[in-house]
Amino acid sequence: MTGSLRRAVGSAMVVVMLFNTACYAFAAPAPGVAPMLGTQVAVRLNATGTDELARLLGPRVEFAEGTLSEVRADGSVVVGVTSVRALDGIENFWSGQNVVTFAPRQVVEVQVRAIDRQKTRAATIGAIVGIVAIFALALGVGGSHGGSDAGTASPPP
């Protein structure tokens, strides 16, 4: 594999990975469907939850994101928190106590991380266009490189 083709393949792989990570969003699960343990979730807190959990999560937290580790009989959810998002939209990776229990009285909803079909379509189209452009540039398609001088006369000496 030539150097330019190797760079093109590497660049194409980066484009695909970037678009793949952009295809997910948090959304409410289907009615009557409980999230599975190990699922990435976002717990949306109500005012009570924001106030009661401020000592654990920090002030003015609206969402706590992480991995669902347990759903208790009383409806509480236990999450290994990895980030929090404040009411003003600022997101922070979280370095506090990792496992937090959220009581039903503190929670508006629990959202699950799922594939966003609209973003996936847009990302797929963008990735295809990006990959074609990368290969076209790497292979010199339509550029001023390559070609032959067949049929043209040499300049006189």
N, C-alpha and C positions, 0 to 999 in steps of 0.2 A: 504494500500500500504506500503510495507516495505521501510526502509530508503534507501537501496541501489537502489531499483527500483525508488523511488522518485527522487534520485539524477540523475539517468540515464535519466528519463523523462525530468528533468530540463536541463541537459546537451544537450540532443537531441534538445530541443527547442532553446537553444542558438546557436547550430550549424546551424539549419534551418534559424534563423534570420540573422546570419552573412552571410550565402550564399545568402539569398534573397536580401540583400542590395548590393551585389557584381554583381548583374545581370543587372544593368542599365548602360547606356552610353549615351553621347550626340551625336546626329547625325542630319544631315540636314533633314528637313521634306520632304515628297514626293513632287515632282514638282506640283505647283499649289495649294498646301494645306497650308493654313495659320495656325500657332499655335493658339490653343484656349487660351483664357484668363485664368489665374490661372495655366498654365503649367509651369513647371520648364524649364528654357532656359539658354543657354550660348550664349552670344553675343560676336562674334569675331570681334575685332576692327582692322581697317587698321591703317597705320601710322598717318593719319590725326586724326582719333579718339583717338589714343594713346596720341598724342600731345595735342589736344583740351580738352580732359577729364582728363588730368593728375592732374589738380587742384582739381577734384572731387574724382577720383579713386586712384590716386597715380601714381608714375612714371612707365613707361615701362609696362603698363598693356596690355595684349593681349586679355584676356577673362574676362568678367564680368558675373557671374552666379547669378540667382535668379528667382523670380516669375514674369511672364509676366502679367502686370496689364492693359496695354492699347496698342492698335495699332491705330495710328492716320491716318487721310486721306492722309497726305503727306508721309506716309511710315515710320514715326518715331515710335520707340517702346519705351514704358515706362516699366522699370523693377525695381522691389523691389530687389535690389542687396544684396546678402548674402555673396558672396566671390568673390575675384578677383585672376587671375592667370597672373603672369608676363611673359615677353618674355623668361626668363630663366627657366620657368616651376614651379617656386615656387608659391604655392597657399596660400593665406591668407584669413581667415574669415574677413569680412569687417565690420567696425564699423563707417564708414563715413555716409554721407547723404544717407539714405536708397533708395529713389526713384530717378532714373536717367533716363533722356530722351536721347535716342541714335538716332541721325539723320541718314538718309540713307547714306549720304556722309562719315560718320564715321565708317560704318559697312561693313565687308566682308560678313558675314552671321550670321543668327540666327539659332542655333541648338536647338533641343528639347530633353529632357530626355526621353529615350524610353528603352524598354526591349531589351537587347542584347541576341539574341537567342543562340549564341555560348557559351557565358559565362553562360547562364542559363542551358544549357545542362551539361557543366562541373561542375557547382555548384550542380546540382541535383544529378549527379553521386557521387560527393564527399560527399554530405550530406547523401546519402543512405549508403555509405561505413562507414562514421563516426557514423551514428546512429546504424548500425549493430554492429560495434566495441564497442560502448559504452554499448549497451545492453548485448553483449557477456561478457564483463568485469564485468558488474554489476550483472549478473546472474551466473557468475562463469562457463560459458560454456568452456569446455576444460581445465579448471584449475585444481589445485591440491586440491581444496576444495570440500567437499561433497563426495558422493559415499558411498559404504558400504563395510564392511569387510567380507561379506558372502563368505563362502567357504575357508577362511583362518583360520588356527589353531592359537589359542592363544599361546603365548610363555610359556614354562614351568615355574612353580613358583620357 
